[in-house]
Amino acid sequence: MSHISWQKSSHSPEGNTCVEIAAADDVILLRESDNPEKVITTSRTKLEALILGVKAGEFDHFTA
């Protein structure tokens, strides 16, 4: 796997309490910054579907 450059949202609170994302080879990597050794992978297509659902408000009930 090539060098991994993790990215946090600019909306993340200060400290290590956010989800980070990176691209490596042909997969998308996700981890929580306060537990960086546990990484999950997904495809770009599945991440795109999730992002579209978030933008459409399909997951708003999780934050209300």
N, C-alpha and C positions, 0 to 999 in steps of 0.2 A: 504494500500500500504506500502511496506517495505521501509527502508531507501533508499533514492535516491542519487546516487553518479554521478554527472554530469561530463562529459568529454569534453574538448575542443581539437581541432586539434592543433598539434605542429606548424602548418603553420598559425595559427590565428595571426592577428596583436595584438600588446599589447593593453591593455585596455579592455573595455567591448563591443567589436564590432564583435562578432562571433556567430556562431550557436553551441549549446551544445547538447549533446546526452546522454541519460541514458536508462538503462533497468530496468523495474519495473514489477514484476509479469510476465505476458505473453505479455507485450506490450513494444514498443520502444517509448521513449519520446523525443521530440525535442523542443528547445526553443532558442530564441535569448537572449544572455547574457545581452543586454541593456534593455530587456523587459521580465524579467524572470517569471512574473506572468502568461503570456500567453504560454500555453504548448499545443502542438499537439501530437497526438498519431498515431502510425501506427503498422503494424505487422512486424515481422522479415522478412517474405517473401517479402513484399512490399519494405522494406528498402534494402534488397539484390538486388532486381531488379533495384532500383535507383542507388545503388553503381556500379553495373555492367554497367549500362548505362553511368555513369560518367566516369568510367575507359575506356570505349569504345569510348569516345569523343562525345557522342550524345548530350551533353549539352554545348559544347565549345562555341557555338554562343552566349551564355548568358554572357560570360566573355570577349569576343573579342571587 
